[in-house]
Amino acid sequence: MRTNAEDGPSGKATSLLFFVGSVSNLDRACKDAEELFACRRHHPNDSFTNGRVLGAWIDAQAVNDIPQGLTLRLPTNQTILLEIRETFALWGIWAVALIETVCLETRAGMVLSHEMILDALIASQLCDTVEVGRYSPAFVRDVPKLQVDAEIERLNTHYPCRIADPIYYDSDAGRLILHNEPVSH
């Protein structure tokens, strides 16, 4: 699993986003995804082991009806296309989606921030339903706790009642952790 969002061979940045039916399924999704990453790790160019983990979108409807693509208009008037290229799922429980991101005006790959993915997900859901899911942002395992707390606080300010507990990932071990527990190697 790659921890930075370098452009792939297509020139598009790749990221991984989890869709989870409920908070109670998040632990299972992380454990199952670890097995997926371990299985596919033997293939160096595998998309699921090379994408940056963004986080988890927790929404019962979205896990059963994963969007094929999302668009996002930036304040700079650029349009970002988020294309779902590949998914792996335990339907109804969780899914992980490989997202390729490109700016339509420049054709350059774009690195997604938590705000960008949240804006796109919330915008896509407001058309379909009154309820909007929650987002559990992912952080690289060695990011200092103060930095994670500051990011969570900032996200909570911009998206009240939409931010769930963070997910940490250890790219070397392919582990996804729901709370900041010590990593054993």
C-alpha positions as CSV (number, residue, x, y, z in Angstrom):
1,M,0.0,0.0,0.0
2,R,1.4,3.4,-1.0
3,T,1.2,6.2,1.5
4,N,1.6,9.0,-0.9
5,A,-0.6,9.7,-3.9
6,E,1.8,9.6,-6.8
7,D,0.3,9.6,-10.3
8,G,-0.2,6.2,-11.7
9,P,0.6,5.1,-15.2
10,S,-2.5,6.8,-16.6
11,G,-1.4,10.1,-15.1
12,K,-4.3,10.0,-12.6
13,A,-3.8,9.9,-8.9
14,T,-5.2,6.8,-7.2
15,S,-6.8,6.5,-3.8
16,L,-8.8,3.9,-1.9
17,L,-12.1,4.7,-0.2
18,F,-14.1,2.4,2.0
19,F,-17.8,2.3,1.9
20,V,-19.2,0.7,5.0
21,G,-22.8,0.0,5.9
22,S,-22.6,1.0,9.6
23,V,-20.0,1.9,12.2
24,S,-20.4,-1.6,13.7
25,N,-19.1,-3.0,10.4
26,L,-16.0,-0.8,10.3
27,D,-13.8,-3.2,12.4
28,R,-14.7,-6.1,10.1
29,A,-14.0,-4.0,7.0
30,C,-10.6,-3.1,8.3
31,K,-9.7,-6.7,9.1
32,D,-11.0,-8.0,5.8
33,A,-9.2,-5.3,3.8
34,E,-5.9,-6.2,5.6
35,E,-6.4,-9.8,4.2
36,L,-7.1,-8.4,0.7
37,F,-4.0,-6.2,0.8
38,A,-1.9,-9.2,2.1
39,C,-3.2,-11.4,-0.7
40,R,-2.6,-8.8,-3.4
41,R,0.7,-7.5,-2.0
42,H,2.7,-10.1,-4.1
43,H,1.7,-8.2,-7.2
44,P,3.9,-5.0,-7.2
45,N,1.7,-3.1,-9.6
46,D,-1.6,-4.1,-8.0
47,S,-4.0,-1.1,-7.7
48,F,-5.3,-2.1,-4.2
49,T,-1.8,-2.2,-2.7
50,N,-0.6,1.0,-4.4
51,G,-3.5,3.4,-3.6
52,R,-3.5,5.9,-0.8
53,V,-6.2,5.1,1.9
54,L,-8.5,8.2,2.3
55,G,-10.9,6.9,4.8
56,A,-14.4,5.3,5.1
57,W,-17.7,6.6,4.1
58,I,-20.3,5.1,6.5
59,D,-23.7,4.9,4.9
60,A,-26.0,1.9,4.5
61,Q,-27.3,3.0,1.1
62,A,-23.9,3.9,-0.4
63,V,-22.4,0.5,0.4
64,N,-25.1,-1.2,-1.7
65,D,-25.1,1.4,-4.5
66,I,-21.5,2.6,-4.9
67,P,-21.3,5.5,-7.3
68,Q,-19.4,4.9,-10.5
69,G,-18.0,8.4,-10.5
70,L,-18.3,11.7,-8.7
71,T,-17.5,15.2,-9.9
72,L,-16.5,18.1,-7.8
73,R,-16.3,21.8,-8.7
74,L,-13.4,23.5,-6.9
75,P,-13.5,27.2,-5.9
76,T,-10.9,27.7,-8.6
77,N,-13.7,26.7,-11.1
78,Q,-11.8,23.5,-12.0
79,T,-13.7,20.3,-12.2
80,I,-12.3,17.2,-10.6
81,L,-13.5,13.8,-11.8
82,L,-13.4,11.0,-9.3
83,E,-13.8,7.7,-11.2
84,I,-14.4,4.4,-9.4
85,R,-12.1,2.1,-11.4
86,E,-12.3,-1.1,-9.4
87,T,-14.1,-2.4,-6.2
88,F,-13.8,-5.3,-3.9
89,A,-16.7,-5.9,-1.6
90,L,-18.6,-8.0,0.8
91,W,-21.9,-6.6,-0.5
92,G,-24.1,-4.9,2.1
93,I,-21.3,-4.9,4.7
94,W,-18.4,-3.1,3.2
95,A,-16.6,-2.3,-0.1
96,V,-13.2,-0.7,-1.0
97,A,-13.1,1.3,-4.1
98,L,-10.1,2.3,-6.2
99,I,-10.6,5.9,-7.2
100,E,-8.7,7.6,-10.0
101,T,-8.8,11.4,-9.9
102,V,-8.1,13.8,-12.7
103,C,-8.7,17.5,-13.2
104,L,-10.8,17.8,-16.4
105,E,-9.3,21.2,-17.4
106,T,-5.6,20.2,-17.0
107,R,-5.9,16.4,-17.4
108,A,-3.5,16.2,-14.4
109,G,-3.9,13.8,-11.6
110,M,-5.2,15.4,-8.4
111,V,-4.4,14.4,-4.8
112,L,-7.6,14.3,-2.9
113,S,-8.0,15.9,0.5
114,H,-10.5,14.8,3.1
115,E,-12.5,17.9,2.3
116,M,-12.6,17.2,-1.4
117,I,-13.8,13.6,-0.9
118,L,-16.4,14.7,1.7
119,D,-17.7,17.5,-0.6
120,A,-18.1,15.1,-3.5
121,L,-19.8,12.4,-1.4
122,I,-22.1,14.8,0.4
123,A,-23.1,16.5,-2.9
124,S,-23.9,13.1,-4.5
125,Q,-26.1,12.0,-1.6
126,L,-28.0,15.2,-1.1
127,C,-29.8,14.5,-4.4
128,D,-30.9,11.1,-3.3
129,T,-31.7,11.2,0.3
130,V,-32.2,13.4,3.3
131,E,-29.7,11.4,5.4
132,V,-26.0,11.9,4.7
133,G,-23.4,9.5,5.8
134,R,-20.4,9.9,8.1
135,Y,-16.8,9.9,7.3
136,S,-13.9,8.3,9.1
137,P,-10.7,9.9,7.8
138,A,-7.6,7.8,7.4
139,F,-4.1,8.8,8.5
140,V,-0.7,7.2,8.1
141,R,0.2,5.4,11.3
142,D,3.1,7.6,12.3
143,V,1.3,10.9,12.0
144,P,1.5,12.6,15.4
145,K,-1.6,12.4,17.5
146,L,-1.7,16.2,17.9
147,Q,-1.8,16.6,14.1
148,V,-4.6,14.0,13.8
149,D,-6.6,15.7,16.5
150,A,-6.2,19.1,14.8
151,E,-7.4,17.6,11.5
152,I,-10.4,15.9,13.1
153,E,-11.3,19.2,14.9
154,R,-11.0,21.1,11.6
155,L,-13.1,18.6,9.8
156,N,-15.7,18.7,12.6
157,T,-15.9,22.5,12.2
158,H,-16.6,22.3,8.5
159,Y,-18.8,19.1,8.6
160,P,-20.6,19.0,12.0
161,C,-21.9,15.6,13.0
162,R,-20.3,14.0,9.9
163,I,-16.9,12.9,11.2
164,A,-16.4,9.5,12.8
165,D,-13.3,8.3,14.6
166,P,-10.1,8.1,12.5
167,I,-8.6,5.0,10.9
168,Y,-4.8,4.6,10.9
169,Y,-2.9,2.6,8.4
170,D,0.5,1.1,8.4
171,S,1.6,0.9,4.8
172,D,4.6,-1.4,5.6
173,A,2.4,-4.0,7.3
174,G,-0.8,-3.3,5.3
175,R,-2.7,-2.9,8.6
176,L,-5.7,-0.7,9.2
177,I,-6.3,0.3,12.8
178,L,-9.4,1.9,14.3
179,H,-7.7,3.5,17.2
180,N,-4.1,4.5,17.9
181,E,-2.8,1.2,19.2
182,P,0.8,0.2,19.2
183,V,1.9,-1.4,15.9
184,S,3.4,-4.9,16.3
185,H,5.7,-6.2,13.6
